[in-house]
Amino acid sequence: MNERLPTSQKLYDRAVKAIPGGVNSPVRAFRSVGGTPIFMSRGEGYRITDVDGNEFIDFCCSWGPLIHGHRHPDIMKAIERQMHRALTFGTPCEAEVELAEFVIERLQARIPTAERIRFVSSGTEAVMSALRLARGFTGRSKVIKFEGCYHGHVDSMLVKAGSGLVTSGVPDSAGVPASFTEHTIVLPLDDLDAARKAVAEHGKDLAAIILEPIPANNGLLLQRPEFLQGLRRLCDESGALLIFDEVISGFRVAAGGAAEYYKIAPDLLTYGKIIGGGMPVGAFAGRADVFAQIAPDGPVYQAGTLSGNPVAMSAGLAQLRLLTEPVYKNLAGLGELLKSDFNAAGFRWKLASIGSIFWLYESAQGAKDGDEAPRRADQIRRESMETYARLHRHCLRNGIYMAPSGYEVGFLSAPMSEVQIYRLLEIFKDFFSKEERNPPQ
Ligand SMILES: *Cc1c(COP(=O)(O)O)cnc(C)c1O
């Protein structure tokens, strides 16, 4: 591959001299798949082109935000319209009201607790703010999180967090004092008994239970609905708030995200990725009585110089307006086709999916068809990532761009059709038919 990437290689050589690891977010560095990162220069629909002119079908979608692919004309027009008025004021603007109304109206029909929303500039900020708000509202300190759930790089959440941390093999981050995580209780997913015990022990000081209802940062660890319902009950009983981190799943699996999909109303929700239409936007939403505690109405401080940025709000609004029911239906159909066709091929590796999110995993030795996909982080074999690294190189050689880590999920985008799905299947099957016939020693 590298002989096809002279310009990427040159840019990378320059980048590492100014930017640590040459990247502004660690997983982009290709450390777990080998080689050096590919520098992209253009995107159009489902296609991206790198600085050397190589074309790829984009199954990474900027890690999730690009549900309509690249440069959808409606989104570009909305950005342009706003761009000619102003980039930022630091005052309230119409675009943020429009996006807030649009999101609340959409969510409310499906999630009755989604009564208020505030915009920030990233998913990390959304989580950080939601946790502070939950603690301020309840007057309690402890938070339960789950092993393998990633909630951005908030200090208190950098414990068994998946995403870039699992990829680089760093279980925790340096620079986070133990006292910053002493109020974080980490539990395994898919274990309601463990949650019940922890709530019994800490219930009176428990501010919140936070999780990705569709955990998608440490593989795709789809949960049993009963587990999520059980957490809702535990929160009701203990007075802790249930926070769904829907930074990936929000507007991805349905207009109402995982909350709609599983028909569970959390007290707070966090958003990012899709909600910005490709611009840096995050948001947290939830119960009006909880939001009454936030500044300037209440004592919980939260702020942002570029929060509610008019250009970003316009992009987000244009993207969400395009997300109609037929779009979700079509994406889910493509996801289903990918899953059923790949899994019918009889490989040891299987494909898990929900809506337009997919993930390849190595099933257990001797697993039978119909056995379920992993539901906990510790069910993923670390060695399987070497196979993913080879698959990743095979994909790049064949014009397929996927996230450079086997712990990350893939995304489909609305401009795709069965043509791109069959192409992906062809590349996957070609790889696994050789791989599983001659497994490397
Ligand atoms: C991506 C992600 C975050 C962090 O969002 P950033 O915009 O990268 O800060 C938080 N939670 C989940 C579930 C995510 O997938």
The ligand as an SDF file (V2000), in Angstrom:
LIG
                    3D

 15 15  0  0  0  0  0  0  0  0999 V2000
  -17.2370    9.8050   20.2750 C   0  0  0  0  0  0  0  0  0  0  0  0
  -17.8610    9.5820   21.6030 C   0  0  0  0  0  0  0  0  0  0  0  0
  -17.7040   10.4760   22.6720 C   0  0  0  0  0  0  0  0  0  0  0  0
  -16.7660   11.6430   22.6070 C   0  0  0  0  0  0  0  0  0  0  0  0
  -17.1430   12.5730   21.6530 O   0  0  0  0  0  0  0  0  0  0  0  0
  -16.0170   13.5920   21.1050 P   0  0  0  0  0  0  0  0  0  0  0  0
  -16.7910   14.4810   20.1830 O   0  0  0  0  0  0  0  0  0  0  0  0
  -14.9800   12.7640   20.4420 O   0  0  0  0  0  0  0  0  0  0  0  0
  -15.5010   14.3160   22.2930 O   0  0  0  0  0  0  0  0  0  0  0  0
  -18.4290   10.2450   23.8220 C   0  0  0  0  0  0  0  0  0  0  0  0
  -19.2650    9.1930   23.9320 N   0  0  0  0  0  0  0  0  0  0  0  0
  -19.4330    8.3150   22.9430 C   0  0  0  0  0  0  0  0  0  0  0  0
  -20.4000    7.1940   23.1100 C   0  0  0  0  0  0  0  0  0  0  0  0
  -18.7240    8.4560   21.7530 C   0  0  0  0  0  0  0  0  0  0  0  0
  -18.8640    7.5580   20.7780 O   0  0  0  0  0  0  0  0  0  0  0  0
  1  2  1  0
  2  3  1  0
  2 14  2  0
  3  4  1  0
  3 10  2  0
  4  5  1  0
  5  6  1  0
  6  7  2  0
  6  8  1  0
  6  9  1  0
 10 11  1  0
 11 12  2  0
 12 13  1  0
 12 14  1  0
 14 15  1  0
M  END
$$$$
